[in-house]
Amino acid sequence: MVKSEAGSPYIYGIDALRFVCALMVTMFHLGFASWASPLYLRPYKMPLIEDIAQPGWVGVELFFVISGLVIVNSAASATAMSFLKGRILRLYPAVWICASLTLIIIATQDVNRRIIKNYLRSITLYPGGPWIDGQYWTLACEICFYALVFIMCATGQKVRLPALALGLSLASTAFIALLNTFPDSEILAIFTETAWRAIPFYYGCQFAIGIYIWLLSQGRMNRISWMGLICALVAGAAQIYMAGENTSDRTLAAAGHSFSPLPAVAIWVAGLIFIVASVTYGKQISRLPTAFLQSVKTLGSMTYPLYLLHFAIGVQLLDWLTALGMTPLVALGLAVVIVCVMSLAVCKWGEPPIRSVLRLVFDRLGQRVAGFQTKESRV
C-alpha cells in the first residue's frame, strides 16, 4: 500500500523516472531545440542525435503524470495547511537558488528592467509569467493542479478524489477533441500557447492518469473510474500526438525534415508502464541495496533543480564551449555534466538550509497562531 510521498516504497522507481525525464527534456532543449527551433537557431547543429533528442519533450507530460500520483498521495494523509506547507518547502528553495543562478548567467550578456521583472515573477512563482526562463511555465501548470488538491483538502472533500480525476479526464478529453476538430482556433490556442495553458484542459488528462494510478494502488477503482481512466489515456495519447506534430512543424525548416510523433507516444506509454510497475513492485524495489537506493533518491532530488537550470544556463554553456572550438556533441556532453553537477550542489547543499529556515518560520508562526487562539478562547 502507498503510504506517503517521503517514505513510500515506490518512491525509488518514481525518482529514477523523474531523473530520466529531466535528462530527456535536457537533451531535447540542448541537443535539438537550441539549433532546430526558430526561437533559438544557434549556429551549430547536431543531426547525429536529432532522432534521439527530438522526442525528449514528452518528459514534461510524464512529469505531470507523476505529479498526479505523488501529490494526491501526499494529500491523502495531510491537512490543508500541512499540504500547503509541504508544497512551499518543496518549490521555493530551489526556485530562489536556480532563478538567481540563471540571472547571473544572463547578466553576462544583458540585464534590463524586463529581465529583473521576469526574475521577480520567477522567485515568487507568479503563474502568469513571463519568467526568467521559459521552462517555468510547467510550474504554473503544477501550481494550478496543487490549488485544486488544496481546495479539496481545505473543504474536507479528499474522499472525492475520484471525482477530481473524472473531472480532469472529461474536461481534457472534451478540450482535446475540440482542438483536434478546430486546430486553427485562436480561442483554443489561448489554452495551449499562452500562460492560460496552466488551466488543466490541455494537460489535465496527464494529471488524471496519475490520480487513477494512485486510486488503482488503493483498490478504489470503480466502473466510472475505469471509464475515466480510458478517457484520460485516449486524450493523453492524442495530446502527445498533436504536440508531436506541432513540434515537428516548428522545427521543420531548420532540421530539413519532419519527425513522427509516434516515438514520443511510445516513450509516454513506456513511462506509464514503468510508473505502474514502480507502484506494483514497490516493496521489492525497497529491498535493493541501501547504497543503490540512496543514489536513486539523490538523482530524484536533482531532478527539480536540473529542470530549472538546464535550459538558459545549458544553452549559454553550449555557446561558450563551441566558441572555444569544441565540437557541438562534445560541448553538449560537457554542458549536461556541468548542469547536473550544479543541480547536485543545489539539492545537497543549497536547498536544505533554506528549507530549514522556512520550516522554522512556519513552526514559529504556528506557535503564535496557537497562542493567539488560546488567548481568544480564554476571553
SULPE-V64825 format. One record per residue. N is the residue number from 1. BURIAL is 1 if it has 16 or more other ideal C-beta (glycine too) atoms within 10 Angstrom, else 0. Layout:
n=N burial=BURIAL
n=N burial=BURIAL
//
This chain:
n=1 burial=0
n=2 burial=1
n=3 burial=0
n=4 burial=0
n=5 burial=1
n=6 burial=0
n=7 burial=0
n=8 burial=1
n=9 burial=1
n=10 burial=1
n=11 burial=1
n=12 burial=1
n=13 burial=1
n=14 burial=1
n=15 burial=1
n=16 burial=1
n=17 burial=1
n=18 burial=1
n=19 burial=1
n=20 burial=1
n=21 burial=1
n=22 burial=1
n=23 burial=1
n=24 burial=1
n=25 burial=1
n=26 burial=1
n=27 burial=1
n=28 burial=1
n=29 burial=1
n=30 burial=1
n=31 burial=1
n=32 burial=1
n=33 burial=1
n=34 burial=1
n=35 burial=1
n=36 burial=1
n=37 burial=1
n=38 burial=0
n=39 burial=0
n=40 burial=0
n=41 burial=0
n=42 burial=1
n=43 burial=0
n=44 burial=1
n=45 burial=1
n=46 burial=1
n=47 burial=0
n=48 burial=0
n=49 burial=0
n=50 burial=1
n=51 burial=0
n=52 burial=0
n=53 burial=1
n=54 burial=1
n=55 burial=1
n=56 burial=1
n=57 burial=1
n=58 burial=1
n=59 burial=1
n=60 burial=1
n=61 burial=1
n=62 burial=1
n=63 burial=1
n=64 burial=1
n=65 burial=1
n=66 burial=1
n=67 burial=1
n=68 burial=1
n=69 burial=1
n=70 burial=1
n=71 burial=1
n=72 burial=1
n=73 burial=1
n=74 burial=1
n=75 burial=1
n=76 burial=1
n=77 burial=0
n=78 burial=1
n=79 burial=0
n=80 burial=1
n=81 burial=0
n=82 burial=0
n=83 burial=1
n=84 burial=1
n=85 burial=1
n=86 burial=1
n=87 burial=1
n=88 burial=0
n=89 burial=1
n=90 burial=1
n=91 burial=1
n=92 burial=1
n=93 burial=1
n=94 burial=1
n=95 burial=1
n=96 burial=1
n=97 burial=1
n=98 burial=1
n=99 burial=1
n=100 burial=0
n=101 burial=1
n=102 burial=1
n=103 burial=1
n=104 burial=0
n=105 burial=1
n=106 burial=1
n=107 burial=0
n=108 burial=0
n=109 burial=0
n=110 burial=0
n=111 burial=0
n=112 burial=0
n=113 burial=0
n=114 burial=0
n=115 burial=1
n=116 burial=0
n=117 burial=0
n=118 burial=1
n=119 burial=1
n=120 burial=0
n=121 burial=1
n=122 burial=1
n=123 burial=1
n=124 burial=0
n=125 burial=1
n=126 burial=1
n=127 burial=1
n=128 burial=0
n=129 burial=1
n=130 burial=1
n=131 burial=1
n=132 burial=1
n=133 burial=1
n=134 burial=0
n=135 burial=1
n=136 burial=1
n=137 burial=1
n=138 burial=1
n=139 burial=1
n=140 burial=1
n=141 burial=1
n=142 burial=1
n=143 burial=1
n=144 burial=1
n=145 burial=1
n=146 burial=1
n=147 burial=0
n=148 burial=0
n=149 burial=1
n=150 burial=1
n=151 burial=0
n=152 burial=1
n=153 burial=1
n=154 burial=0
n=155 burial=0
n=156 burial=0
n=157 burial=0
n=158 burial=1
n=159 burial=0
n=160 burial=0
n=161 burial=1
n=162 burial=1
n=163 burial=0
n=164 burial=1
n=165 burial=1
n=166 burial=1
n=167 burial=1
n=168 burial=1
n=169 burial=1
n=170 burial=1
n=171 burial=1
n=172 burial=1
n=173 burial=1
n=174 burial=0
n=175 burial=1
n=176 burial=1
n=177 burial=0
n=178 burial=0
n=179 burial=1
n=180 burial=0
n=181 burial=0
n=182 burial=0
n=183 burial=0
n=184 burial=0
n=185 burial=0
n=186 burial=0
n=187 burial=0
n=188 burial=1
n=189 burial=0
n=190 burial=0
n=191 burial=1
n=192 burial=1
n=193 burial=0
n=194 burial=0
n=195 burial=1
n=196 burial=1
n=197 burial=1
n=198 burial=1
n=199 burial=1
n=200 burial=1
n=201 burial=1
n=202 burial=1
n=203 burial=1
n=204 burial=1
n=205 burial=1
n=206 burial=1
n=207 burial=1
n=208 burial=1
n=209 burial=1
n=210 burial=1
n=211 burial=1
n=212 burial=1
n=213 burial=1
n=214 burial=1
n=215 burial=1
n=216 burial=1
n=217 burial=1
n=218 burial=0
n=219 burial=0
n=220 burial=0
n=221 burial=1
n=222 burial=0
n=223 burial=0
n=224 burial=0
n=225 burial=1
n=226 burial=0
n=227 burial=0
n=228 burial=1
n=229 burial=1
n=230 burial=0
n=231 burial=1
n=232 burial=1
n=233 burial=1
n=234 burial=0
n=235 burial=1
n=236 burial=1
n=237 burial=1
n=238 burial=1
n=239 burial=1
n=240 burial=1
n=241 burial=1
n=242 burial=1
n=243 burial=1
n=244 burial=1
n=245 burial=1
n=246 burial=0
n=247 burial=1
n=248 burial=1
n=249 burial=0
n=250 burial=0
n=251 burial=1
n=252 burial=0
n=253 burial=0
n=254 burial=1
n=255 burial=1
n=256 burial=0
n=257 burial=0
n=258 burial=0
n=259 burial=1
n=260 burial=0
n=261 burial=1
n=262 burial=0
n=263 burial=1
n=264 burial=1
n=265 burial=1
n=266 burial=0
n=267 burial=1
n=268 burial=1
n=269 burial=0
n=270 burial=0
n=271 burial=1
n=272 burial=1
n=273 burial=0
n=274 burial=1
n=275 burial=1
n=276 burial=1
n=277 burial=0
n=278 burial=1
n=279 burial=1
n=280 burial=0
n=281 burial=0
n=282 burial=1
n=283 burial=0
n=284 burial=0
n=285 burial=1
n=286 burial=1
n=287 burial=0
n=288 burial=0
n=289 burial=0
n=290 burial=0
n=291 burial=0
n=292 burial=0
n=293 burial=1
n=294 burial=0
n=295 burial=0
n=296 burial=1
n=297 burial=0
n=298 burial=0
n=299 burial=1
n=300 burial=1
n=301 burial=1
n=302 burial=1
n=303 burial=1
n=304 burial=1
n=305 burial=1
n=306 burial=1
n=307 burial=1
n=308 burial=1
n=309 burial=1
n=310 burial=1
n=311 burial=1
n=312 burial=1
n=313 burial=1
n=314 burial=1
n=315 burial=1
n=316 burial=1
n=317 burial=1
n=318 burial=1
n=319 burial=1
n=320 burial=0
n=321 burial=1
n=322 burial=1
n=323 burial=0
n=324 burial=0
n=325 burial=0
n=326 burial=1
n=327 burial=0
n=328 burial=1
n=329 burial=0
n=330 burial=0
n=331 burial=1
n=332 burial=1
n=333 burial=0
n=334 burial=0
n=335 burial=1
n=336 burial=1
n=337 burial=0
n=338 burial=1
n=339 burial=1
n=340 burial=1
n=341 burial=0
n=342 burial=1
n=343 burial=1
n=344 burial=1
n=345 burial=0
n=346 burial=1
n=347 burial=1
n=348 burial=0
n=349 burial=0
n=350 burial=1
n=351 burial=1
n=352 burial=0
n=353 burial=0
n=354 burial=0
n=355 burial=1
n=356 burial=0
n=357 burial=0
n=358 burial=0
n=359 burial=0
n=360 burial=0
n=361 burial=0
n=362 burial=1
n=363 burial=0
n=364 burial=0
n=365 burial=0
n=366 burial=0
n=367 burial=0
n=368 burial=0
n=369 burial=0
n=370 burial=0
n=371 burial=0
n=372 burial=0
n=373 burial=0
n=374 burial=0
n=375 burial=0
n=376 burial=0
n=377 burial=0
n=378 burial=0
n=379 burial=0
//
